[in-house]
Amino acid sequence: MTRNLSGSLSYAINGSNTLGLYADGALGKSRTTSNDSAYSSYGNESQIYGVDYEYSSGPWVIEPYFQYMHTPKSTHLGIPHAFDNYGGALFADYSFTQTISLGARAEYLEVGGKTGEGLNAIASSLTDPPADSHAWSITLTPTYQSGGFFVRAELSYVAASCPKGDGFSGANGTNTTQLRGMVETGFMF
């Protein structure tokens, strides 16, 4: 079992602008390869650092963030090489009225490691794409909310550059793009 230390720090610059920093990392090395948390044992070994900024004024909410993850080499857990992941996103939401809004986000992920280093399964358990991959997406989320009731749709275009043979579903599981959609409804308490 690994003990982690995590923390976050936020600074309200003024009523519309907030800057945040966060970090999480293991205190020592894993003594077991079991999954003791919602993350894989590899995630228990990793360190994550991030910075985010939020602007909120009138009908607008805008939030960019950047995150860095380092997974060290661990012969005990079968991680043959250290590798790093980088990710970033830009979220924006505009409220047209008190009940109708449109959210949008753009995201990018770069997964470290090289093909053939034995990191594909390890990287996939942490980030979904395998080692030596890049992925990005653009998403639109129109939302209707009245009182506690809400309904929202989500439409995303996702693209990935993965090593040969690793991609999205499709006839051979090698598609490099995917269009995703969903509708969600419910009540908030």
Buried (B, 14 or more C-beta within 10 A) or exposed (E): EBEBEEEEEEEEEEEEEBEBEBBBBBEEEBEEBEEEEEBBBBBBBBBBBBBBBBBBEEEEBBBBBBBBBBBBEBEEBEBEBBBBBBBBBEBBBBBEEEEEBBBBBBBBBBBBBEBEBBBBEBBBBBBEBBBBBBBBBEBEBBBBBEEEEBEBBBEBEBBBBBBEEBBBEEEEEEEBEBEEEEEEEEEEE
